[in-house]
Amino acid sequence: MTDFNKYEIVVGLEVHAQLQTASKLFCGDSIAFGAEPNTHVSPVTLGHPGTLPKMNEKAVEYAIKMGLACNCEIEQQNYFARKNYFYPDLPKGYQVSQHTTPICKGGFIKIASEGKERNIRLNRIHMEEDAGKSIHDIDENFTSVDYNRAGTPLIEIVTEPDIRSGDEAFAYLTEVRKLVRYLEICDGNMEEGSLRCDANVSVRLKGEEKLGTKVEVKNLNSIRNVKRAIEIESARLIDIIESGGEVKQQTRSFDANNGTTFSIRDKEDADDYRYFAEPDLTPFSLQEDFIENIRLSLPELPEARKKKYISRFGLSEYDATLLTEEKNTADYYEQVTDFIKDGYKPVANWMIGPVKTWLNEQAKTIAEFPVSPAQLSSLINLVQEGKLSFSVASTRLFEKLLADTAANPEVLVQQMNLMQESDSSAIEPIVDAALEKLADKVNEYKKGKKGLLALFVGEVMKQSKGKADPKVVNELLAKKLKS
């Protein structure tokens, strides 16, 4: 039986992020997703003779943003190169990329996996244009090609071989997707191909320093599939070594349906691409003030925001993590807290409770949430001030606000007669009625079954239609159940 524990998995990831510019990297063609095939093309995209590229400045800005967020050194002297290879979806017969001068060097991304934090080192982040898309399942006799995507600006984020498990790869990709969304440079949608990942996988005996022969696994279209592919491929490599075979350097693909990888081709080396400087684009120099202005424009990033929520807002790590997963969620949360004094925890409870529940049920994002921050804060204030119970607020009033997005919570409370009753003289008769109705349970309570208290509270709340102040109810029950 194979002893997998004596081996170490070594993984490096190459992540391609499609930049959310309006146009392509070297021409004005749109990059909008979902258009009819071959409608976002021009002579430049198609590589017609005599056409000349013109660089997209916004793409450069976005690449620098990612580099700064990842603690990279920004290369000030840059140029593009031609990466030569033939494929039907590559109309020019070469891809314009950066080879010897990546715009961002070094850096790292912090991950948390299995309760431990560590930095995954980056080798580089460079810019390049995307290829088109080959489609093999439309025509049984031919491969169809859609060039809409050709020329779309990408950044490729390349790690050092620092990842040691599928779980770490999952954590790393989650952080990358979070970062590009916070920076608003890529939507991070792997299903639509705007974030794609290739995994370079090798194995070696624990304690060895020399890297094993690597295999590149491509066509990974979800973070979960990256994790699965690494686990499956590393097990395959160990089996080969254990059986006395030799691992071949290959490019493989992953079949998510049957959980296997299969060979596409023997792996090319960099020399096979015959890189040379792109003659139609001049080298470009980045000035310090240009880089500094981009640095100043960076939003508060997830890690800094999470630390702030824990240290300044007094939230638990769990709450802080959930609230900072998406920039729009964190933005909405902070907008609500602006209206509430000392409301960090109560607002977090609402965001993680009723708001998140509704978003999940409706399959919507916080950007589509119909209740404004001002409305939600007004609703929470009513609970905080004791004018409304959380139960009534989170069900009846919350549902009303979702249906009528122009409504004022304070007006609705009056119209719907939901104002919480805190006068003990008004609540006491309801408590007496509840205890009389549950007289047999009262006897059991007095004999030691203290867990029945919740039953009494529930009955009072039911009879008061949720309007009785729970604090007053508990005080009255405690007094009456002692006698």
Beta strands, then each sheet from edge to edge (+ up, - down):
strand 1: 7-18
strand 2: 73-74
strand 3: 77-78
strand 4: 81-84
strand 5: 94-97
strand 6: 104-105
strand 7: 108-113
strand 8: 116-129
strand 9: 133-135
strand 10: 144-146
strand 11: 153-159
strand 12: 195-205
strand 13: 215-220
strand 14: 250-255
strand 15: 260-266
strand 16: 276-277
strand 17: 284-285
sheet 1: 2+ 6- 8+ 11- 1+ 12- 13+ 14+ 15-
sheet 2: 2+ 6- 8+ 7-
sheet 3: 3+ 17-
sheet 4: 5+ 4- 16+
sheet 5: 9+ 10-
end
